[in-house]
Amino acid sequence: MVSKRISRTLVLVVTVFVLLCFAATGFYFGLSYVLSQNARFARLDAQFSQSETGGIINKDTPGAVELFIPRAADTQQIAELLKENNVIENTFMFTLLSKFNGFDSSYMAGTHFVTATMSYDEIMYVLSQKPHSVQVTFPEGLSYKDVKAKLRAAGVNFDETVMDNMVRNPQLFLDYDFVTEIEKNEGRDWLLQGYLYPDTYEFDINTDEETIIRTFLNNTEKKLVTEYKERAAKIGMSIDQVITLASIIQNECSNGSEMLTVSGVFRNRLKKEMPLESCATINYLRKEAGQDIVLWTNENDKTYDSPYNTYNHAGLPPGPICSPGDDAIRAALWPETHKHLFFCAKGDGTNVFADTEAEQQKNVEKYRKLAESGQTEATEASNDNAG
């Protein structure tokens, strides 16, 4: 009969052996999991680096599920979001594997696309990558309504009513000095119009309205350098007045060098307390009314009952009519010195300038006739030479 001591020893040896087998098996499967995981992540890395869109899955991928991860969302909240969208079944397993794989705190807020066929670690990998975004270019001269249309066309989702309220009443943005100086003039609807600086921006397709506006304003803050503020004070204008004048200059001409001359005309008229008589402000009113813009205004256009009608109201309009670029802002600050009081569009993107109303009327008649005949000054000269 085997003694109790030998029995205990055998039990101990068997137990240790079993534990070692379990440990070896666990180590083997754990090592295999890690190695296969590394291989999968290496494959995902390769796919992401080769993708022009920054992600291997997008809205056009069959079975793609769009997820928007809020800022500061933790792993548990993300797991619940995945389950709500039928991407995963077990939130506990996801949070456990997330910690094991080292993904906690690495998930990126924003829009991502995943599929229900992906493994948990593949989902984790995708959610830790840069979220989907779009680049949108806003050229100079866009009104606030134009900016919204550009965002919509690019696929950015936003609540128009919420953003309209923020632009009308920018209380959330009083941390920007230039916003606190915006004048609440009668008839001025969009207080932030003119301050959505023209440039190329990147937006998450599901970003919130405040972030959209702050993206613009952050850039505007950088562009309104100290030199501009000092120059504005020197010529007796506020930055808000400068932006308003620059917005008119921006939409009156596309030629950067000519902006200085146009600015000089407006400065001369302001000094003489003459109405600016800017076609750009009339076209702004036409666009707001859903009408097409015109190259030359007629008498009916000049009857708009609005403080933005610079034919009927002297001085600057209540606020900017568009977002001016740097050339227009500099032109408003450093106008060219001359005696011109008038300018007229020539139909080729440039203007002709005049000192008297008689000269101006002569120019208007000349270039209207050319336009009606489908010609410009250049084509007329070419035809004369050919003849």
Buried (B, 14 or more C-beta within 10 A) or exposed (E): EEEEEEEEEEEEEEEEEEEEEEEEEEEEEEEEEEEEBEEBBEEBEEEBEEEEEEBBBBEEEEEBBBBBBEEEBEBEBBBBBBBEEEBBEEBEEBBBBBEBBEBBEBBBBBBBBBBBEBEBBBBBBBBBBEBBBBEBEBEBBBBBBBBBEBBEEBBBBBEEEEBBBBBBEBEEBEEBEBBEEBEEBEEBEBBBBBBBBBBEBEBBBBBBBEEBBBBBBEBBBEBBEEEBBEBBEEEEBBBBBBBBBBBBBBBBBEEEEBBBBBBBBBBBBBEEEEBBBBBBBBBBBBBBEEEEEEEBBEEEBBEBEBBBBBBBBBBBBBBBBBBBBBBBBBBBBEBBEBEBBBBBBBBBEBBBBBEEEEBBEBBBEBBBEBBEEEBBBEBBEEEEEEE
